[in-house]
Amino acid sequence: MSFCIIIPVYNSPYIREVVEDVLSYGYKIIVIDDGSEKAVDVDGLDVELVTHTSNMGKGEAILSGAKKAKELGFDSFISMDADKQHLSSQITKLIDAYENETIIIGNRNFEQENIPNSSKFGRKFSNFWVMLETLKPLGDTQSGFRMYPVSILELPLVNRRFDLEVEILVHHSYRGGNIKDVEVECYYPPHDERVSHFDKLWDNVHITLLHIKLLMQRYLLFRGWLWK
């Protein structure tokens, strides 16, 4: 298995701190600057930098990173956020659980301070719908801390924002791909230090519409049963 770390970033003040921490563990990193308003601060650091000229969404950044990982000869990659929530020390848990053509999700420990109630509800809501769509009981389908095979590039993905992460799980499952989750620790900063570009209105609308479409494909068109 050959893998790298992919870190999408859009206007995060913590990107250098996150990258330096990952590098301290000896991992290869690809940073995807998704049209940040200021230059991403990775000067002098041993990273591959992919730059979008405009903000195209987290999903597009993940796919750009996947394409670069494949181009560099990696067969899998780990996605991490640039807001310090995901911990480099937990990467080994995803690696140890990895199997060929399997998506590993880092199931974040929410039994700690500073976890918003909206995040707890959102995770339960997402887990319920993804279970109906994939027939898999997963613990944290909203976690962006994941290990993917680069073969996700072959999936018929159409979404490019936060909804892409759900779409990948469902289409991977339709094709008979395995999905597992492992318990990981995470860090949630106090509210005034938190960086998030998730739009609670429009991104939730996009995700809800995606769930409606996926449920129709599963139960009306029999996708995943009669066709992939």
Beta strands, then each sheet from edge to edge (+ up, - down):
strand 1: 3-9
strand 2: 29-34
strand 3: 48-52
strand 4: 76-79
strand 5: 102-108
strand 6: 146-149
strand 7: 178-184
sheet 1: 3+ 2+ 1+ 4+ 6- 5+ 7+
end
